[in-house]
């Protein structure tokens, strides 16, 4: 492959949950590689800040306020990307998380339903909206979690949603091949605001979790951004149905 392997010039990417944390890191990394990026999340001020910082750095971005649990908003987001930039090549389902932490036997139905709506159903509905508009050769990237792979006491509802996300990713990859690639990224410990809230950690305590990771540190949004860049780029043209673990060796 040549020097343009990771060049996303002429690509158009939508990143949900992009107002902070991992989503912000992915949006900025894709923009730095040349993609026009639609930054989406519920908090307008946050996504406008991210889009403004991308523009200030010489990239191209726009912000569209979106509640990913609303199918109409997802369709409007996909249409907005095409209307603004003329096409759609990459869709990143990053919005998710759960601040609730308790045993499954103590979790109420409303909390379970809310978690599934955000972390699983929204990914399916967003992917359906994206597929209708993605250009041939486009891709979907679903942000999963290392929590999908085993027991997670206190966050079993979230882990179950992410395990289902992995299954959804693999099935959609088969169903949509060869026109569209579908892959996932499973982050390890990345001290986002929602993670720190769920675990009751301050910044110093969150960074301290790196002592238990083989690579000696916690992850960063840029670590996840680089993984998304690979999956969105021509370098991954023969990669679909895969879950890429970005976990520092955990």
The 8 nearest C-alpha neighbors of each residue, nearest first, counted from 0:
[[1, 4, 2, 3, 234, 233, 5, 235],
 [2, 0, 3, 4, 5, 234, 6, 233],
 [1, 3, 4, 0, 5, 6, 234, 233],
 [4, 2, 6, 1, 5, 0, 233, 7],
 [5, 3, 234, 233, 2, 6, 1, 0],
 [4, 6, 232, 3, 7, 233, 234, 32],
 [5, 7, 3, 32, 8, 4, 33, 232],
 [8, 6, 33, 34, 10, 32, 9, 5],
 [7, 9, 33, 34, 10, 6, 32, 35],
 [10, 8, 7, 34, 11, 33, 35, 88],
 [11, 9, 34, 7, 8, 88, 35, 12],
 [10, 12, 35, 87, 88, 34, 36, 89],
 [13, 11, 89, 36, 90, 88, 37, 35],
 [12, 14, 37, 90, 36, 91, 38, 89],
 [15, 13, 91, 38, 17, 39, 26, 90],
 [16, 14, 39, 17, 94, 93, 92, 40],
 [15, 17, 94, 40, 22, 93, 18, 39],
 [18, 16, 22, 23, 15, 19, 38, 39],
 [17, 19, 46, 45, 23, 16, 40, 49],
 [18, 20, 23, 17, 22, 21, 45, 16],
 [21, 19, 23, 191, 22, 220, 24, 18],
 [20, 22, 220, 24, 23, 25, 223, 19],
 [23, 21, 17, 25, 24, 16, 20, 93],
 [22, 24, 17, 19, 26, 20, 21, 25],
 [23, 25, 220, 21, 221, 224, 27, 22],
 [24, 26, 224, 22, 28, 23, 27, 29],
 [27, 25, 23, 29, 24, 28, 22, 30],
 [28, 26, 30, 24, 25, 29, 31, 23],
 [27, 29, 31, 25, 224, 30, 26, 24],
 [30, 28, 32, 26, 31, 27, 34, 228],
 [31, 29, 34, 27, 33, 32, 28, 58],
 [30, 32, 28, 33, 29, 27, 58, 34],
 [33, 31, 29, 30, 7, 6, 34, 28],
 [34, 32, 8, 7, 30, 31, 6, 35],
 [35, 33, 30, 10, 7, 8, 11, 29],
 [34, 36, 11, 59, 60, 30, 12, 10],
 [37, 35, 60, 12, 13, 11, 34, 38],
 [36, 38, 13, 61, 60, 62, 12, 39],
 [37, 39, 62, 14, 17, 46, 61, 36],
 [40, 38, 15, 63, 64, 17, 65, 62],
 [41, 39, 16, 65, 64, 42, 15, 17],
 [40, 42, 65, 66, 64, 43, 39, 16],
 [43, 41, 45, 44, 40, 46, 64, 18],
 [42, 44, 46, 45, 64, 47, 41, 40],
 [45, 43, 47, 42, 46, 48, 18, 49],
 [44, 46, 18, 48, 47, 43, 42, 49],
 [45, 47, 18, 49, 48, 43, 62, 44],
 [46, 48, 50, 44, 45, 49, 62, 51],
 [47, 49, 51, 45, 46, 50, 52, 44],
 [48, 50, 46, 52, 51, 47, 53, 18],
 [51, 49, 60, 53, 47, 52, 48, 61],
 [52, 50, 48, 54, 49, 53, 47, 55],
 [51, 53, 55, 49, 54, 50, 48, 56],
 [54, 52, 50, 58, 56, 51, 55, 49],
 [53, 55, 58, 51, 57, 59, 56, 52],
 [56, 54, 52, 57, 53, 51, 58, 50],
 [57, 55, 53, 54, 58, 52, 31, 51],
 [58, 56, 54, 55, 53, 59, 31, 52],
 [59, 57, 54, 53, 30, 56, 31, 60],
 [58, 60, 35, 54, 53, 36, 30, 57],
 [61, 59, 36, 50, 35, 37, 54, 53],
 [60, 62, 37, 50, 38, 36, 63, 59],
 [61, 63, 38, 47, 46, 37, 39, 50],
 [64, 62, 39, 65, 38, 76, 61, 37],
 [63, 65, 41, 40, 43, 39, 62, 42],
 [66, 64, 40, 41, 39, 72, 67, 63],
 [65, 67, 41, 68, 69, 72, 40, 64],
 [68, 66, 69, 121, 65, 73, 72, 70],
 [67, 69, 121, 66, 117, 116, 70, 120],
 [68, 70, 72, 67, 71, 66, 73, 121],
 [71, 69, 73, 72, 68, 74, 124, 67],
 [72, 70, 74, 73, 69, 75, 76, 67],
 [71, 73, 75, 69, 70, 74, 65, 76],
 [74, 72, 76, 70, 75, 71, 125, 67],
 [73, 75, 71, 77, 76, 72, 128, 78],
 [74, 76, 72, 78, 73, 77, 79, 71],
 [77, 75, 79, 73, 74, 78, 72, 80],
 [76, 78, 74, 80, 79, 75, 129, 73],
 [79, 77, 75, 81, 80, 76, 82, 74],
 [78, 80, 76, 82, 77, 81, 75, 83],
 [81, 79, 83, 77, 78, 82, 84, 76],
 [80, 82, 86, 85, 78, 84, 83, 79],
 [81, 83, 79, 80, 85, 84, 78, 86],
 [84, 82, 80, 81, 79, 85, 86, 78],
 [83, 85, 81, 86, 82, 80, 11, 35],
 [86, 84, 81, 82, 83, 87, 80, 11],
 [87, 85, 81, 84, 11, 88, 134, 80],
 [86, 88, 11, 133, 81, 134, 89, 12],
 [87, 89, 137, 11, 133, 134, 10, 12],
 [90, 88, 12, 138, 137, 139, 87, 11],
 [89, 91, 139, 13, 12, 14, 140, 138],
 [92, 90, 140, 14, 93, 139, 141, 13],
 [93, 91, 141, 15, 142, 94, 122, 140],
 [92, 94, 142, 15, 16, 91, 22, 95],
 [95, 93, 16, 15, 92, 96, 117, 67],
 [96, 94, 118, 117, 93, 97, 16, 114],
 [97, 95, 118, 193, 98, 157, 94, 114],
 [96, 98, 99, 114, 157, 95, 193, 197],
 [97, 99, 197, 193, 196, 100, 96, 194],
 [100, 98, 97, 197, 101, 154, 110, 153],
 [99, 101, 153, 154, 197, 98, 102, 198],
 [100, 102, 153, 103, 105, 106, 154, 99],
 [103, 101, 153, 104, 105, 152, 106, 154],
 [102, 104, 106, 105, 155, 101, 156, 153],
 [103, 105, 102, 106, 101, 107, 153, 155],
 [106, 104, 103, 102, 107, 101, 153, 108],
 [107, 105, 103, 104, 101, 102, 110, 108],
 [108, 106, 110, 109, 105, 111, 104, 103],
 [107, 109, 111, 110, 112, 106, 113, 105],
 [108, 110, 112, 111, 107, 113, 106, 114],
 [111, 109, 113, 108, 112, 107, 114, 106],
 [112, 110, 108, 114, 109, 113, 115, 156],
 [111, 113, 109, 115, 114, 110, 116, 108],
 [114, 112, 110, 116, 111, 115, 109, 117],
 [113, 115, 111, 117, 112, 116, 118, 110],
 [116, 114, 112, 119, 118, 117, 113, 160],
 [117, 115, 120, 113, 114, 121, 119, 118],
 [118, 116, 121, 114, 115, 95, 119, 68],
 [117, 119, 95, 115, 114, 116, 160, 121],
 [120, 118, 115, 122, 121, 160, 116, 117],
 [119, 121, 116, 123, 122, 124, 115, 117],
 [120, 122, 124, 68, 117, 123, 119, 67],
 [123, 121, 125, 119, 120, 124, 126, 92],
 [122, 124, 120, 126, 121, 125, 127, 119],
 [125, 123, 121, 127, 126, 122, 120, 128],
 [126, 124, 128, 122, 127, 123, 121, 73],
 [125, 127, 129, 123, 128, 124, 122, 130],
 [126, 128, 124, 130, 125, 129, 123, 131],
 [129, 127, 125, 126, 74, 131, 130, 124],
 [128, 130, 126, 132, 127, 131, 133, 125],
 [131, 129, 133, 127, 132, 128, 126, 179],
 [130, 132, 129, 128, 133, 127, 126, 134],
 [131, 133, 130, 129, 134, 87, 77, 128],
 [134, 132, 87, 130, 88, 137, 129, 131],
 [133, 135, 137, 88, 87, 136, 132, 86],
 [136, 134, 178, 137, 179, 133, 88, 177],
 [135, 137, 179, 178, 134, 138, 180, 88],
 [138, 136, 88, 179, 134, 135, 89, 133],
 [137, 139, 180, 89, 179, 181, 88, 90],
 [138, 140, 181, 90, 89, 91, 180, 182],
 [139, 141, 91, 182, 183, 181, 92, 90],
 [142, 140, 183, 92, 91, 143, 182, 184],
 [143, 141, 184, 93, 183, 92, 185, 140],
 [142, 144, 185, 161, 184, 141, 183, 164],
 [145, 143, 185, 146, 186, 147, 161, 187],
 [144, 146, 147, 185, 187, 148, 186, 244],
 [145, 147, 158, 144, 148, 149, 151, 161],
 [148, 146, 162, 158, 161, 145, 144, 149],
 [149, 147, 146, 145, 162, 150, 158, 144],
 [148, 150, 147, 146, 151, 158, 145, 162],
 [149, 151, 152, 155, 148, 146, 158, 147],
 [150, 152, 155, 154, 153, 149, 146, 158],
 [153, 151, 154, 155, 150, 102, 101, 103],
 [152, 154, 101, 102, 100, 155, 151, 103],
 [155, 153, 157, 156, 151, 100, 152, 158],
 [154, 156, 158, 151, 157, 153, 152, 159],
 [155, 157, 159, 154, 158, 111, 160, 114],
 [158, 156, 160, 154, 159, 155, 161, 114],
 [159, 157, 147, 155, 146, 161, 160, 156],
 [158, 160, 162, 156, 157, 161, 155, 163],
 [161, 159, 163, 157, 158, 162, 119, 118],
 [160, 162, 164, 147, 158, 163, 143, 159],
 [163, 161, 147, 159, 165, 164, 160, 158],
 [162, 164, 166, 160, 161, 165, 167, 159],
 [165, 163, 161, 167, 162, 166, 119, 168],
 [166, 164, 168, 162, 163, 167, 169, 161],
 [165, 167, 163, 169, 168, 164, 170, 162],
 [166, 168, 164, 170, 165, 169, 171, 163],
 [169, 167, 165, 171, 166, 170, 164, 182],
 [168, 170, 240, 172, 166, 167, 171, 165],
 [171, 169, 167, 173, 172, 168, 166, 174],
 [170, 172, 174, 168, 173, 169, 175, 167],
 [171, 173, 181, 240, 169, 170, 175, 174],
 [174, 172, 170, 171, 176, 175, 169, 240],
 [173, 175, 171, 172, 176, 170, 177, 169],
 [176, 174, 172, 179, 173, 171, 178, 177],
 [177, 175, 178, 173, 179, 174, 172, 180],
 [176, 178, 179, 175, 180, 136, 173, 172],
 [179, 177, 176, 135, 136, 175, 180, 137],
 [180, 178, 137, 138, 136, 175, 176, 177],
 [179, 181, 138, 239, 172, 139, 176, 137],
 [182, 180, 172, 139, 239, 138, 240, 140],
 [183, 181, 241, 140, 240, 239, 242, 168],
 [182, 184, 242, 141, 140, 142, 243, 241],
 [183, 185, 243, 142, 242, 143, 244, 186],
 [184, 186, 144, 143, 244, 145, 245, 243],
 [187, 185, 245, 144, 246, 145, 244, 184],
 [186, 188, 246, 145, 245, 189, 144, 185],
 [187, 189, 217, 218, 190, 186, 246, 208],
 [188, 190, 218, 219, 217, 191, 187, 186],
 [191, 189, 205, 194, 195, 188, 192, 217],
 [192, 190, 194, 20, 193, 189, 195, 21],
 [191, 193, 195, 194, 196, 190, 20, 19],
 [192, 194, 196, 195, 191, 98, 197, 96],
 [195, 193, 197, 191, 196, 192, 190, 198],
 [196, 194, 200, 192, 198, 193, 197, 199],
 [195, 197, 199, 193, 194, 198, 192, 98],
 [196, 198, 98, 194, 195, 199, 193, 100],
 [199, 197, 195, 196, 200, 194, 100, 98],
 [198, 200, 196, 195, 197, 201, 194, 204],
 [201, 199, 195, 198, 204, 205, 196, 202],
 [200, 202, 204, 203, 205, 195, 199, 196],
 [203, 201, 205, 204, 206, 200, 195, 190],
 [204, 202, 206, 205, 201, 207, 200, 208],
 [203, 205, 207, 201, 206, 202, 200, 208],
 [204, 206, 202, 207, 203, 208, 200, 190],
 [207, 205, 203, 208, 204, 209, 217, 202],
 [206, 208, 204, 209, 205, 210, 203, 216],
 [209, 207, 210, 206, 205, 211, 217, 204],
 [208, 216, 210, 217, 212, 207, 215, 211],
 [211, 209, 208, 215, 212, 207, 216, 213],
 [210, 212, 209, 208, 213, 215, 216, 207],
 [211, 213, 209, 215, 214, 210, 249, 247],
 [214, 212, 215, 248, 247, 249, 211, 210],
 [215, 213, 247, 212, 216, 248, 209, 217],
 [216, 214, 212, 209, 213, 210, 211, 217],
 [217, 215, 209, 214, 212, 210, 218, 206],
 [216, 218, 209, 188, 189, 206, 208, 219],
 [217, 219, 189, 188, 222, 216, 220, 187],
 [218, 220, 222, 221, 189, 217, 223, 21],
 [219, 221, 21, 24, 223, 222, 20, 224],
 [220, 222, 224, 24, 219, 223, 225, 25],
 [223, 221, 219, 220, 225, 224, 218, 226],
 [222, 224, 226, 220, 221, 225, 227, 25],
 [223, 225, 25, 221, 227, 24, 28, 226],
 [224, 226, 228, 227, 223, 222, 221, 229],
 [227, 225, 223, 229, 228, 224, 230, 222],
 [228, 226, 224, 230, 229, 225, 231, 223],
 [229, 227, 225, 231, 226, 230, 232, 29],
 [228, 230, 226, 232, 227, 231, 235, 234],
 [229, 231, 227, 235, 228, 232, 226, 182],
 [232, 230, 228, 229, 227, 138, 89, 235],
 [231, 233, 229, 234, 5, 230, 235, 228],
 [232, 234, 236, 235, 4, 5, 231, 229],
 [233, 235, 232, 4, 236, 229, 5, 230],
 [236, 234, 238, 230, 233, 237, 232, 229],
 [235, 237, 233, 238, 234, 232, 180, 230],
 [238, 236, 235, 239, 234, 180, 233, 177],
 [239, 237, 235, 236, 241, 240, 180, 230],
 [238, 240, 180, 181, 241, 182, 172, 237],
 [241, 239, 169, 172, 182, 181, 168, 242],
 [240, 242, 182, 239, 183, 243, 169, 238],
 [241, 243, 183, 184, 182, 244, 185, 240],
 [244, 242, 184, 185, 183, 241, 245, 182],
 [243, 245, 185, 246, 184, 186, 242, 145],
 [246, 244, 186, 185, 187, 247, 243, 184],
 [247, 245, 187, 248, 249, 186, 244, 188],
 [246, 248, 214, 249, 213, 212, 245, 218],
 [249, 247, 246, 213, 214, 212, 245, 244],
 [248, 246, 247, 212, 213, 187, 145, 214]]
